[in-house]
Amino acid sequence: MSQKTLFQAIKEDHEEMYEYHDQYKRAHERGDVDAQTRWANQLRWEIARHAVGEEIVVYPLMEKHLGEKGKTLADHDREEHQTVKEELYKLESLQAGTPEFDALLTRMMASLHHHNDDEEIKDLPALEAAIGEAAAKEAAVSFKKTKKFVPTRTHPSAPNQPPLETFVGFLAAPIDKLMDMFASFPTEEEKDAAEEELKHRDHDAKAGREAAGGN
């Protein structure tokens, strides 16, 4: 398989978020609190790494290559990430299976879906047009590598602009990973089934937004 561009790598992450949320919703519908906990943890883990990875790799590229427009887009995206981080942090104090937990997770995912669509429709196409395919592929590699080291839990009080976002993010990672060893996550069988479903997912953000009559 050829190397993914940054757009493809980030879109792949977005699809994973939606798949994990769907798995959570199915568990919620059948009243399986343990499964809700496992999939909510998996979703939170993916969102936290994805968000900080974007802040370390993607948003600085937007500011560098898209001028004032890039800075405006990056600042807007950081603000939306901050809201998601704060909501994820609140989720950690709530119990899966409760109405409060489900309501907050549902609200957060609705906001995140809109944010992700903006990235796919506006931000990433503009960035890739500015830097070219080769640089977009290099950025995708950096993004994936960075995600291996960034926090798996959200830190809403941490700086989210370079260079502090990189330093603080890396400092927080080891403790976060140790904490996650004690958290409940989906089994290998459950993850394998989700991976199989992911092969058939291909959300078209632009078409979906046009169909909904949105901007």
PAVEX-443486 format. One record per residue (C-alpha): residue in three letters; x, y, z; residue number from 1; chain. Coordinates in pm, 1 decimal. Each point is the difference from the previous one (the first is absolute). Layout:
N
<rovex: Ala, c1: X, c2: Y, c3: Z, zakol: NUM, timar: A>
...
end
This chain:
215
<rovex: Met, c1: 0.0, c2: 0.0, c3: 0.0, zakol: 1, timar: A>
<rovex: Ser, c1: 133.3, c2: 345.5, c3: -88.4, zakol: 2, timar: A>
<rovex: Gln, c1: 81.8, c2: 248.4, c3: 273.0, zakol: 3, timar: A>
<rovex: Lys, c1: -302.0, c2: 195.7, c3: 121.5, zakol: 4, timar: A>
<rovex: Thr, c1: -19.9, c2: 376.3, c3: -26.8, zakol: 5, timar: A>
<rovex: Leu, c1: -76.0, c2: 208.7, c3: 306.9, zakol: 6, timar: A>
<rovex: Phe, c1: -363.7, c2: 32.9, c3: -106.6, zakol: 7, timar: A>
<rovex: Gln, c1: -33.2, c2: -377.4, c3: -31.6, zakol: 8, timar: A>
<rovex: Ala, c1: 170.4, c2: -66.4, c3: 334.0, zakol: 9, timar: A>
<rovex: Ile, c1: -220.1, c2: 244.4, c3: 188.2, zakol: 10, timar: A>
<rovex: Lys, c1: -317.7, c2: -114.4, c3: -174.6, zakol: 11, timar: A>
<rovex: Glu, c1: 89.4, c2: -356.1, c3: 100.7, zakol: 12, timar: A>
<rovex: Asp, c1: 19.1, c2: 115.9, c3: 361.7, zakol: 13, timar: A>
<rovex: His, c1: -338.9, c2: 169.7, c3: -30.5, zakol: 14, timar: A>
<rovex: Glu, c1: -153.4, c2: -323.4, c3: -129.6, zakol: 15, timar: A>
<rovex: Glu, c1: 144.8, c2: -186.3, c3: 297.5, zakol: 16, timar: A>
<rovex: Met, c1: -162.6, c2: 247.7, c3: 238.9, zakol: 17, timar: A>
<rovex: Tyr, c1: -339.0, c2: -49.1, c3: -166.0, zakol: 18, timar: A>
<rovex: Glu, c1: 38.4, c2: -378.0, c3: 8.4, zakol: 19, timar: A>
<rovex: Tyr, c1: 86.6, c2: -2.0, c3: 370.6, zakol: 20, timar: A>
<rovex: His, c1: -293.1, c2: 229.5, c3: 72.7, zakol: 21, timar: A>
<rovex: Asp, c1: -232.5, c2: -230.4, c3: -195.0, zakol: 22, timar: A>
<rovex: Gln, c1: 126.0, c2: -292.7, c3: 206.2, zakol: 23, timar: A>
<rovex: Tyr, c1: -69.7, c2: 197.5, c3: 318.1, zakol: 24, timar: A>
<rovex: Lys, c1: -352.5, c2: 84.0, c3: -119.8, zakol: 25, timar: A>
<rovex: Arg, c1: -75.4, c2: -364.7, c3: -72.9, zakol: 26, timar: A>
<rovex: Ala, c1: 116.7, c2: -93.9, c3: 348.9, zakol: 27, timar: A>
<rovex: His, c1: -218.4, c2: 278.5, c3: 142.3, zakol: 28, timar: A>
<rovex: Glu, c1: -304.2, c2: -124.9, c3: -190.9, zakol: 29, timar: A>
<rovex: Arg, c1: 35.9, c2: -349.1, c3: 142.4, zakol: 30, timar: A>
<rovex: Gly, c1: 76.2, c2: 126.6, c3: 350.9, zakol: 31, timar: A>
<rovex: Asp, c1: 351.0, c2: -146.4, c3: 17.1, zakol: 32, timar: A>
<rovex: Val, c1: 177.3, c2: 239.5, c3: 237.8, zakol: 33, timar: A>
<rovex: Asp, c1: 332.9, c2: -186.6, c3: -10.4, zakol: 34, timar: A>
<rovex: Ala, c1: 10.5, c2: 24.0, c3: -379.3, zakol: 35, timar: A>
<rovex: Gln, c1: -100.6, c2: 367.3, c3: 17.0, zakol: 36, timar: A>
<rovex: Thr, c1: 296.6, c2: 61.8, c3: 229.7, zakol: 37, timar: A>
<rovex: Arg, c1: 242.2, c2: -186.2, c3: -224.4, zakol: 38, timar: A>
<rovex: Trp, c1: -103.1, c2: 180.1, c3: -318.0, zakol: 39, timar: A>
<rovex: Ala, c1: -19.7, c2: 340.0, c3: 169.0, zakol: 40, timar: A>
<rovex: Asn, c1: 356.7, c2: -51.1, c3: 123.4, zakol: 41, timar: A>
<rovex: Gln, c1: 113.7, c2: -100.5, c3: -347.9, zakol: 42, timar: A>
<rovex: Leu, c1: -171.6, c2: 305.2, c3: -150.1, zakol: 43, timar: A>
<rovex: Arg, c1: 148.6, c2: 235.4, c3: 257.9, zakol: 44, timar: A>
<rovex: Trp, c1: 345.5, c2: -147.7, c3: -56.5, zakol: 45, timar: A>
<rovex: Glu, c1: -22.9, c2: 55.0, c3: -374.6, zakol: 46, timar: A>
<rovex: Ile, c1: -139.9, c2: 353.6, c3: 23.6, zakol: 47, timar: A>
<rovex: Ala, c1: 264.6, c2: 115.4, c3: 249.7, zakol: 48, timar: A>
<rovex: Arg, c1: 292.8, c2: -129.6, c3: -208.1, zakol: 49, timar: A>
<rovex: His, c1: -151.7, c2: 131.6, c3: -321.3, zakol: 50, timar: A>
<rovex: Ala, c1: -60.1, c2: 348.3, c3: 139.3, zakol: 51, timar: A>
<rovex: Val, c1: 348.0, c2: 48.3, c3: 140.5, zakol: 52, timar: A>
<rovex: Gly, c1: 155.5, c2: -152.1, c3: -313.1, zakol: 53, timar: A>
<rovex: Glu, c1: -178.3, c2: 261.5, c3: -209.9, zakol: 54, timar: A>
<rovex: Glu, c1: 110.2, c2: 279.0, c3: 232.2, zakol: 55, timar: A>
<rovex: Ile, c1: 362.5, c2: -111.4, c3: -21.5, zakol: 56, timar: A>
<rovex: Val, c1: 20.5, c2: -77.4, c3: -373.0, zakol: 57, timar: A>
<rovex: Val, c1: -293.9, c2: 133.4, c3: -201.9, zakol: 58, timar: A>
<rovex: Tyr, c1: -84.4, c2: 340.9, c3: 139.7, zakol: 59, timar: A>
<rovex: Pro, c1: 358.5, c2: 131.3, c3: -11.5, zakol: 60, timar: A>
<rovex: Leu, c1: 9.5, c2: -104.1, c3: -368.5, zakol: 61, timar: A>
<rovex: Met, c1: -320.1, c2: 192.7, c3: -65.1, zakol: 62, timar: A>
<rovex: Glu, c1: 146.8, c2: 309.9, c3: 161.9, zakol: 63, timar: A>
<rovex: Lys, c1: 324.7, c2: -35.1, c3: -193.2, zakol: 64, timar: A>
<rovex: His, c1: -141.3, c2: -65.6, c3: -346.7, zakol: 65, timar: A>
<rovex: Leu, c1: -343.8, c2: 167.1, c3: -4.3, zakol: 66, timar: A>
<rovex: Gly, c1: 96.2, c2: 340.7, c3: 136.5, zakol: 67, timar: A>
<rovex: Glu, c1: -249.4, c2: 200.9, c3: 201.2, zakol: 68, timar: A>
<rovex: Lys, c1: -283.2, c2: -228.4, c3: -111.6, zakol: 69, timar: A>
<rovex: Gly, c1: 192.8, c2: -296.3, c3: 134.5, zakol: 70, timar: A>
<rovex: Lys, c1: 47.4, c2: 165.2, c3: 337.9, zakol: 71, timar: A>
<rovex: Thr, c1: -370.7, c2: 81.3, c3: 17.3, zakol: 72, timar: A>
<rovex: Leu, c1: -96.4, c2: -358.3, c3: -87.9, zakol: 73, timar: A>
<rovex: Ala, c1: 251.8, c2: -147.2, c3: 245.0, zakol: 74, timar: A>
<rovex: Asp, c1: -113.4, c2: 225.5, c3: 284.8, zakol: 75, timar: A>
<rovex: His, c1: -363.6, c2: -93.1, c3: -68.5, zakol: 76, timar: A>
<rovex: Asp, c1: 85.1, c2: -370.4, c3: -3.2, zakol: 77, timar: A>
<rovex: Arg, c1: 195.2, c2: 30.9, c3: 324.8, zakol: 78, timar: A>
<rovex: Glu, c1: -299.3, c2: 166.3, c3: 165.3, zakol: 79, timar: A>
<rovex: Glu, c1: -224.4, c2: -286.5, c3: -108.1, zakol: 80, timar: A>
<rovex: His, c1: 257.0, c2: -253.0, c3: 122.0, zakol: 81, timar: A>
<rovex: Gln, c1: 8.1, c2: 175.3, c3: 337.1, zakol: 82, timar: A>
<rovex: Thr, c1: -375.2, c2: -44.3, c3: 34.5, zakol: 83, timar: A>
<rovex: Val, c1: 27.1, c2: -369.9, c3: -85.3, zakol: 84, timar: A>
<rovex: Lys, c1: 288.1, c2: -46.9, c3: 245.3, zakol: 85, timar: A>
<rovex: Glu, c1: -202.8, c2: 157.4, c3: 278.9, zakol: 86, timar: A>
<rovex: Glu, c1: -297.4, c2: -221.1, c3: -80.6, zakol: 87, timar: A>
<rovex: Leu, c1: 219.2, c2: -311.5, c3: -7.0, zakol: 88, timar: A>
<rovex: Tyr, c1: 145.9, c2: 100.2, c3: 333.9, zakol: 89, timar: A>
<rovex: Lys, c1: -352.2, c2: 30.2, c3: 143.5, zakol: 90, timar: A>
<rovex: Leu, c1: -84.1, c2: -345.2, c3: -136.8, zakol: 91, timar: A>
<rovex: Glu, c1: 274.3, c2: -151.8, c3: 213.1, zakol: 92, timar: A>
<rovex: Ser, c1: -190.7, c2: 108.3, c3: 311.8, zakol: 93, timar: A>
<rovex: Leu, c1: -326.9, c2: -155.5, c3: -120.3, zakol: 94, timar: A>
<rovex: Gln, c1: -109.1, c2: -361.4, c3: -13.1, zakol: 95, timar: A>
<rovex: Ala, c1: -80.9, c2: -174.0, c3: -327.4, zakol: 96, timar: A>
<rovex: Gly, c1: -356.9, c2: -124.9, c3: -3.2, zakol: 97, timar: A>
<rovex: Thr, c1: -139.1, c2: 316.3, c3: 159.5, zakol: 98, timar: A>
<rovex: Pro, c1: -216.6, c2: 255.3, c3: -185.3, zakol: 99, timar: A>
<rovex: Glu, c1: 252.4, c2: 275.3, c3: 79.8, zakol: 100, timar: A>
<rovex: Phe, c1: 286.2, c2: -191.0, c3: -159.5, zakol: 101, timar: A>
<rovex: Asp, c1: -196.0, c2: -85.1, c3: -313.1, zakol: 102, timar: A>
<rovex: Ala, c1: -131.7, c2: 354.3, c3: -43.9, zakol: 103, timar: A>
<rovex: Leu, c1: 347.0, c2: 153.2, c3: 28.5, zakol: 104, timar: A>
<rovex: Leu, c1: 156.1, c2: -254.0, c3: -234.9, zakol: 105, timar: A>
<rovex: Thr, c1: -277.9, c2: 50.5, c3: -255.2, zakol: 106, timar: A>
<rovex: Arg, c1: 36.9, c2: 378.0, c3: 13.4, zakol: 107, timar: A>
<rovex: Met, c1: 377.6, c2: -20.3, c3: -27.5, zakol: 108, timar: A>
<rovex: Met, c1: -11.6, c2: -231.2, c3: -302.3, zakol: 109, timar: A>
<rovex: Ala, c1: -245.7, c2: 229.4, c3: -181.6, zakol: 110, timar: A>
<rovex: Ser, c1: 241.2, c2: 291.3, c3: 43.8, zakol: 111, timar: A>
<rovex: Leu, c1: 297.9, c2: -212.1, c3: -93.1, zakol: 112, timar: A>
<rovex: His, c1: -168.9, c2: -126.3, c3: -316.8, zakol: 113, timar: A>
<rovex: His, c1: -52.7, c2: 358.7, c3: -116.3, zakol: 114, timar: A>
<rovex: His, c1: 362.1, c2: 83.1, c3: 84.0, zakol: 115, timar: A>
<rovex: Asn, c1: 128.3, c2: -305.3, c3: -188.0, zakol: 116, timar: A>
<rovex: Asp, c1: -212.5, c2: 85.2, c3: -303.0, zakol: 117, timar: A>
<rovex: Asp, c1: 146.7, c2: 350.7, c3: -5.7, zakol: 118, timar: A>
<rovex: Glu, c1: 348.3, c2: -148.7, c3: -6.5, zakol: 119, timar: A>
<rovex: Glu, c1: -87.4, c2: -233.8, c3: -287.5, zakol: 120, timar: A>
<rovex: Ile, c1: -189.1, c2: 261.7, c3: -203.1, zakol: 121, timar: A>
<rovex: Lys, c1: 205.7, c2: 314.9, c3: 61.1, zakol: 122, timar: A>
<rovex: Asp, c1: 322.2, c2: -28.5, c3: 198.6, zakol: 123, timar: A>
<rovex: Leu, c1: 175.7, c2: -307.7, c3: -134.7, zakol: 124, timar: A>
<rovex: Pro, c1: -75.6, c2: 51.7, c3: -372.1, zakol: 125, timar: A>
<rovex: Ala, c1: 135.6, c2: 356.0, c3: 26.5, zakol: 126, timar: A>
<rovex: Leu, c1: 311.4, c2: -117.9, c3: 185.5, zakol: 127, timar: A>
<rovex: Glu, c1: 75.8, c2: -283.9, c3: -240.7, zakol: 128, timar: A>
<rovex: Ala, c1: -44.7, c2: 230.5, c3: -299.5, zakol: 129, timar: A>
<rovex: Ala, c1: 256.7, c2: 233.4, c3: 154.4, zakol: 130, timar: A>
<rovex: Ile, c1: 265.1, c2: -256.6, c3: 98.4, zakol: 131, timar: A>
<rovex: Gly, c1: -39.5, c2: -261.1, c3: -276.3, zakol: 132, timar: A>
<rovex: Glu, c1: -43.3, c2: -376.9, c3: 8.1, zakol: 133, timar: A>
<rovex: Ala, c1: 352.8, c2: -92.2, c3: 107.6, zakol: 134, timar: A>
<rovex: Ala, c1: -6.8, c2: 233.9, c3: 300.5, zakol: 135, timar: A>
<rovex: Ala, c1: -353.9, c2: -116.6, c3: 84.1, zakol: 136, timar: A>
<rovex: Lys, c1: 127.7, c2: -358.2, c3: 18.0, zakol: 137, timar: A>
<rovex: Glu, c1: 293.3, c2: 103.9, c3: 218.2, zakol: 138, timar: A>
<rovex: Ala, c1: -241.3, c2: 184.6, c3: 230.2, zakol: 139, timar: A>
<rovex: Ala, c1: -216.5, c2: -312.8, c3: 23.6, zakol: 140, timar: A>
<rovex: Val, c1: 301.1, c2: -201.5, c3: 118.8, zakol: 141, timar: A>
<rovex: Ser, c1: 82.0, c2: 265.8, c3: 260.2, zakol: 142, timar: A>
<rovex: Phe, c1: -361.7, c2: 7.0, c3: 116.0, zakol: 143, timar: A>
<rovex: Lys, c1: -14.5, c2: -376.6, c3: 46.2, zakol: 144, timar: A>
<rovex: Lys, c1: 335.2, c2: -9.1, c3: 181.5, zakol: 145, timar: A>
<rovex: Thr, c1: -97.8, c2: 285.3, c3: 230.1, zakol: 146, timar: A>
<rovex: Lys, c1: -319.4, c2: -180.5, c3: 102.8, zakol: 147, timar: A>
<rovex: Lys, c1: 211.4, c2: -280.8, c3: 145.7, zakol: 148, timar: A>
<rovex: Phe, c1: 146.6, c2: 235.7, c3: 258.4, zakol: 149, timar: A>
<rovex: Val, c1: -270.8, c2: 251.6, c3: 85.4, zakol: 150, timar: A>
<rovex: Pro, c1: -236.2, c2: -29.1, c3: 299.3, zakol: 151, timar: A>
<rovex: Thr, c1: -279.1, c2: -254.9, c3: -7.8, zakol: 152, timar: A>
<rovex: Arg, c1: -198.0, c2: 204.7, c3: 250.6, zakol: 153, timar: A>
<rovex: Thr, c1: -103.2, c2: 359.5, c3: -44.8, zakol: 154, timar: A>
<rovex: His, c1: 174.1, c2: 285.8, c3: 177.6, zakol: 155, timar: A>
<rovex: Pro, c1: -227.7, c2: 303.0, c3: -43.8, zakol: 156, timar: A>
<rovex: Ser, c1: 236.2, c2: 223.5, c3: 199.5, zakol: 157, timar: A>
<rovex: Ala, c1: 301.9, c2: -80.5, c3: -219.1, zakol: 158, timar: A>
<rovex: Pro, c1: 112.8, c2: 259.0, c3: -257.0, zakol: 159, timar: A>
<rovex: Asn, c1: -123.8, c2: -76.1, c3: -350.4, zakol: 160, timar: A>
<rovex: Gln, c1: 234.4, c2: 213.6, c3: -206.7, zakol: 161, timar: A>
<rovex: Pro, c1: 361.6, c2: -68.6, c3: -101.3, zakol: 162, timar: A>
<rovex: Pro, c1: 254.7, c2: -42.6, c3: 140.1, zakol: 163, timar: A>
<rovex: Leu, c1: -151.8, c2: -74.3, c3: 341.9, zakol: 164, timar: A>
<rovex: Glu, c1: -264.7, c2: -234.1, c3: -140.9, zakol: 165, timar: A>
<rovex: Thr, c1: 278.2, c2: -235.6, c3: -111.7, zakol: 166, timar: A>
<rovex: Phe, c1: 198.1, c2: 10.0, c3: 323.7, zakol: 167, timar: A>
<rovex: Val, c1: -297.0, c2: -32.7, c3: 236.4, zakol: 168, timar: A>
<rovex: Gly, c1: -160.2, c2: -266.2, c3: -217.8, zakol: 169, timar: A>
<rovex: Phe, c1: 307.9, c2: -218.8, c3: 3.7, zakol: 170, timar: A>
<rovex: Leu, c1: 55.9, c2: 48.9, c3: 372.9, zakol: 171, timar: A>
<rovex: Ala, c1: -352.8, c2: -115.5, c3: 77.9, zakol: 172, timar: A>
<rovex: Ala, c1: 10.0, c2: -311.6, c3: -218.6, zakol: 173, timar: A>
<rovex: Pro, c1: 177.2, c2: -257.4, c3: 225.1, zakol: 174, timar: A>
<rovex: Ile, c1: -230.7, c2: 43.7, c3: 300.5, zakol: 175, timar: A>
<rovex: Asp, c1: -304.2, c2: -4.5, c3: -223.8, zakol: 176, timar: A>
<rovex: Lys, c1: 103.7, c2: -327.6, c3: -155.4, zakol: 177, timar: A>
<rovex: Leu, c1: 52.7, c2: -156.6, c3: 342.8, zakol: 178, timar: A>
<rovex: Met, c1: -344.6, c2: 116.2, c3: 110.1, zakol: 179, timar: A>
<rovex: Asp, c1: -155.4, c2: -151.6, c3: -310.1, zakol: 180, timar: A>
<rovex: Met, c1: 136.0, c2: -341.7, c3: 93.7, zakol: 181, timar: A>
<rovex: Phe, c1: -258.6, c2: -2.6, c3: 279.0, zakol: 182, timar: A>
<rovex: Ala, c1: -290.0, c2: 118.9, c3: -215.0, zakol: 183, timar: A>
<rovex: Ser, c1: -245.0, c2: -224.0, c3: -180.8, zakol: 184, timar: A>
<rovex: Phe, c1: 30.5, c2: -12.7, c3: -378.0, zakol: 185, timar: A>
<rovex: Pro, c1: -164.0, c2: -212.9, c3: -272.1, zakol: 186, timar: A>
<rovex: Thr, c1: 121.0, c2: -358.4, c3: -33.1, zakol: 187, timar: A>
<rovex: Glu, c1: 208.3, c2: -104.4, c3: -299.4, zakol: 188, timar: A>
<rovex: Glu, c1: -304.8, c2: -176.5, c3: -143.1, zakol: 189, timar: A>
<rovex: Glu, c1: -211.1, c2: 313.4, c3: 32.3, zakol: 190, timar: A>
<rovex: Lys, c1: 271.1, c2: 212.2, c3: -159.7, zakol: 191, timar: A>
<rovex: Asp, c1: 42.3, c2: -248.4, c3: -284.7, zakol: 192, timar: A>
<rovex: Ala, c1: -373.1, c2: 20.1, c3: -73.8, zakol: 193, timar: A>
<rovex: Ala, c1: 15.4, c2: 379.3, c3: 3.8, zakol: 194, timar: A>
<rovex: Glu, c1: 301.0, c2: -2.6, c3: -232.8, zakol: 195, timar: A>
<rovex: Glu, c1: -197.4, c2: -212.5, c3: -244.3, zakol: 196, timar: A>
<rovex: Glu, c1: -285.6, c2: 251.6, c3: 2.8, zakol: 197, timar: A>
<rovex: Leu, c1: 248.7, c2: 283.3, c3: -52.7, zakol: 198, timar: A>
<rovex: Lys, c1: 97.9, c2: -149.3, c3: -334.8, zakol: 199, timar: A>
<rovex: His, c1: -346.3, c2: 89.8, c3: -128.7, zakol: 200, timar: A>
<rovex: Arg, c1: -25.6, c2: 349.0, c3: 147.4, zakol: 201, timar: A>
<rovex: Asp, c1: 61.1, c2: 301.1, c3: -223.8, zakol: 202, timar: A>
<rovex: His, c1: -171.6, c2: 311.2, c3: 133.7, zakol: 203, timar: A>
<rovex: Asp, c1: -16.3, c2: 278.8, c3: -259.7, zakol: 204, timar: A>
<rovex: Ala, c1: -0.9, c2: 315.0, c3: 213.5, zakol: 205, timar: A>
<rovex: Lys, c1: -74.5, c2: 240.8, c3: -284.5, zakol: 206, timar: A>
<rovex: Ala, c1: -285.1, c2: -206.0, c3: -145.9, zakol: 207, timar: A>
<rovex: Gly, c1: -148.5, c2: -55.3, c3: 344.4, zakol: 208, timar: A>
<rovex: Arg, c1: 4.0, c2: 367.2, c3: 82.6, zakol: 209, timar: A>
<rovex: Glu, c1: -150.2, c2: 95.9, c3: -336.5, zakol: 210, timar: A>
<rovex: Ala, c1: -276.5, c2: -257.5, c3: 47.3, zakol: 211, timar: A>
<rovex: Ala, c1: -77.5, c2: 147.1, c3: 341.4, zakol: 212, timar: A>
<rovex: Gly, c1: -7.9, c2: 350.6, c3: -144.6, zakol: 213, timar: A>
<rovex: Gly, c1: 283.7, c2: 115.3, c3: 224.2, zakol: 214, timar: A>
<rovex: Asn, c1: 305.2, c2: 219.6, c3: -54.4, zakol: 215, timar: A>
end
